[in-house]
Amino acid sequence: MYSSNIRASARAVLRTVLFALTRAVLRRHAPTVIAVTGSVGKSTTVRAIATILRSQTTVCAPHGNFNTVYGVPLTIAGVHTAPGASVWRWCDVFWRLGTAIVRREFARVVVVELGIDRRGEMAQLVRLARPHIGVVTMVDAVHAQYIGDKDAIAKEKAVLIQSLPPEGVAVLNADDPRVAAMAADAPHVRWVSAEQGDFVYSNARNTRDGVSFDLTCDNKRYPVHLPNICGTQLVPSFALAAAAARAYGLSCDRICSALSAVTMLPHRMQVQHCHGVTIIDDTYNAAPPSMAGALQTLRTLPASRRVVCVGDMRELGDYERRAHRELAQHILHSGATVVVTVGTATEETYRQLRHNGTITELHHCPTAADAAAVLRRIIRDGDTVLIKGSNGVGLSSVVDALCS
């Protein structure tokens, strides 16, 4: 008990110092702050915004996935990886923030990812970042274990929009009713939609070398192609990024041209070709919408056989069993004939698939190591393999095993 109290006190002091230094940097340089939140698609949207804006101005954005309450300070500090328990790395963060305060020049735009998993955290983050442009991707039962149902999650995400200044702009997904409702608290809104809005994306398709779609911006339709990216489910994130860049002031021509330079972070729909097998590595994280999107993408890709390796989707709370039962239906519609489920929650997925009886080869493995052993034994030349699950399941090690 005594040691746990010490650790809690140390974390409180760490957060206080980090937040104070971060506020000082932002007050000193007064950059435009663009903040992105949502249940899925945050990191992709942040990366796309940063890529587009770098075509015209200086940008400070996360080098990796800083999807915690410490994400804003780590982004401002410019570190590439979270310090974890390393005292020396935290000292480096403090040093970087301190020197940023006295530095003569700083980025004109800061793009931050506001990831939360507890009630009240969004209020802390927006008080720290004081965003000028707020982007909300979508709301789903991610972190429902700690925050509550989808309505409770939406209420927490809406704090970002409520915090915007009178001249601020909310970039909202018009196709998500819970996100669209946030417009009531927004000073100005730019709508993004697959049907009707300020920014409309359409004709999304996977091509031989990437993803293509059409984007209507300022009532003009632009063809957009992103090479070396897999997955039409990513297109809404690119459209949201375009709308954020337009809110900042970039022209539609420049935005659509700059989108072609967007690349993905590691383990996010990355395509690798290993030993005659095509592997789609989407092992960083998993939630019901992103899992459904990845499986839909698998269905559109050429393959002699489609193989699926899925791990648990975590932190879904009371929605967990239903989500993994529904996952079985998405797998059945993906065209997969070989399926490996991994973990504890996916036991429900396995049972549903076994009961259906149409999967040619079906395995359940308790660990990622077991899954790697099974896949190395059963995959063959020409297979396309989708590997996806929550980060804690460790399925990136399966990708490493198959490509070694």
WOCOR-V125639 format. One record per residue. N is the residue number from 1. RES is the residue in one letter. SS is DSSP state (H for helix, E for strand, C for the rest). Layout:
n/res/ss
N/RES/SS
N/RES/SS
This chain:
n/res/ss
1/M/C
2/Y/H
3/S/H
4/S/H
5/N/H
6/I/H
7/R/H
8/A/H
9/S/H
10/A/H
11/R/H
12/A/H
13/V/H
14/L/H
15/R/H
16/T/H
17/V/H
18/L/H
19/F/H
20/A/H
21/L/H
22/T/H
23/R/H
24/A/H
25/V/H
26/L/H
27/R/H
28/R/H
29/H/H
30/A/C
31/P/C
32/T/E
33/V/E
34/I/E
35/A/E
36/V/E
37/T/E
38/G/C
39/S/C
40/V/C
41/G/C
42/K/H
43/S/H
44/T/H
45/T/H
46/V/H
47/R/H
48/A/H
49/I/H
50/A/H
51/T/H
52/I/H
53/L/H
54/R/C
55/S/C
56/Q/C
57/T/C
58/T/C
59/V/E
60/C/E
61/A/E
62/P/C
63/H/C
64/G/C
65/N/C
66/F/C
67/N/C
68/T/C
69/V/C
70/Y/C
71/G/H
72/V/H
73/P/H
74/L/H
75/T/H
76/I/H
77/A/H
78/G/C
79/V/C
80/H/C
81/T/C
82/A/C
83/P/C
84/G/C
85/A/C
86/S/C
87/V/H
88/W/H
89/R/H
90/W/H
91/C/H
92/D/H
93/V/H
94/F/H
95/W/H
96/R/H
97/L/H
98/G/H
99/T/H
100/A/H
101/I/H
102/V/H
103/R/C
104/R/C
105/E/C
106/F/C
107/A/C
108/R/C
109/V/E
110/V/E
111/V/E
112/V/E
113/E/E
114/L/C
115/G/C
116/I/C
117/D/C
118/R/C
119/R/C
120/G/C
121/E/H
122/M/H
123/A/H
124/Q/H
125/L/H
126/V/H
127/R/H
128/L/H
129/A/H
130/R/C
131/P/C
132/H/C
133/I/E
134/G/E
135/V/E
136/V/E
137/T/C
138/M/C
139/V/C
140/D/C
141/A/C
142/V/C
143/H/C
144/A/H
145/Q/H
146/Y/H
147/I/H
148/G/C
149/D/C
150/K/H
151/D/H
152/A/H
153/I/H
154/A/H
155/K/H
156/E/H
157/K/H
158/A/H
159/V/H
160/L/H
161/I/H
162/Q/H
163/S/C
164/L/C
165/P/C
166/P/C
167/E/C
168/G/C
169/V/E
170/A/E
171/V/E
172/L/E
173/N/E
174/A/C
175/D/C
176/D/C
177/P/H
178/R/H
179/V/H
180/A/H
181/A/H
182/M/H
183/A/H
184/A/H
185/D/H
186/A/C
187/P/C
188/H/C
189/V/E
190/R/E
191/W/E
192/V/E
193/S/E
194/A/C
195/E/C
196/Q/C
197/G/C
198/D/C
199/F/E
200/V/E
201/Y/E
202/S/E
203/N/E
204/A/E
205/R/E
206/N/E
207/T/E
208/R/C
209/D/C
210/G/E
211/V/E
212/S/E
213/F/E
214/D/E
215/L/E
216/T/E
217/C/E
218/D/C
219/N/C
220/K/E
221/R/E
222/Y/E
223/P/E
224/V/E
225/H/E
226/L/E
227/P/E
228/N/C
229/I/C
230/C/C
231/G/C
232/T/H
233/Q/H
234/L/H
235/V/H
236/P/H
237/S/H
238/F/H
239/A/H
240/L/H
241/A/H
242/A/H
243/A/H
244/A/H
245/A/H
246/R/H
247/A/H
248/Y/H
249/G/C
250/L/C
251/S/C
252/C/H
253/D/H
254/R/H
255/I/H
256/C/H
257/S/H
258/A/H
259/L/H
260/S/H
261/A/H
262/V/C
263/T/C
264/M/C
265/L/C
266/P/C
267/H/C
268/R/C
269/M/C
270/Q/E
271/V/E
272/Q/E
273/H/E
274/C/E
275/H/C
276/G/C
277/V/E
278/T/E
279/I/E
280/I/E
281/D/E
282/D/E
283/T/C
284/Y/C
285/N/C
286/A/C
287/A/C
288/P/H
289/P/H
290/S/H
291/M/H
292/A/H
293/G/H
294/A/H
295/L/H
296/Q/H
297/T/H
298/L/H
299/R/H
300/T/H
301/L/C
302/P/C
303/A/C
304/S/C
305/R/E
306/R/E
307/V/E
308/V/E
309/C/E
310/V/E
311/G/E
312/D/C
313/M/C
314/R/C
315/E/C
316/L/C
317/G/H
318/D/H
319/Y/H
320/E/H
321/R/H
322/R/H
323/A/H
324/H/H
325/R/H
326/E/H
327/L/H
328/A/H
329/Q/H
330/H/H
331/I/H
332/L/H
333/H/C
334/S/C
335/G/C
336/A/C
337/T/C
338/V/E
339/V/E
340/V/E
341/T/E
342/V/E
343/G/C
344/T/C
345/A/C
346/T/C
347/E/H
348/E/H
349/T/H
350/Y/H
351/R/H
352/Q/H
353/L/H
354/R/H
355/H/H
356/N/H
357/G/C
358/T/C
359/I/C
360/T/C
361/E/E
362/L/E
363/H/E
364/H/E
365/C/E
366/P/C
367/T/C
368/A/H
369/A/H
370/D/H
371/A/H
372/A/H
373/A/H
374/V/H
375/L/H
376/R/H
377/R/H
378/I/H
379/I/C
380/R/C
381/D/C
382/G/C
383/D/E
384/T/E
385/V/E
386/L/E
387/I/E
388/K/E
389/G/C
390/S/C
391/N/H
392/G/H
393/V/H
394/G/C
395/L/C
396/S/H
397/S/H
398/V/H
399/V/H
400/D/H
401/A/H
402/L/H
403/C/H
404/S/C
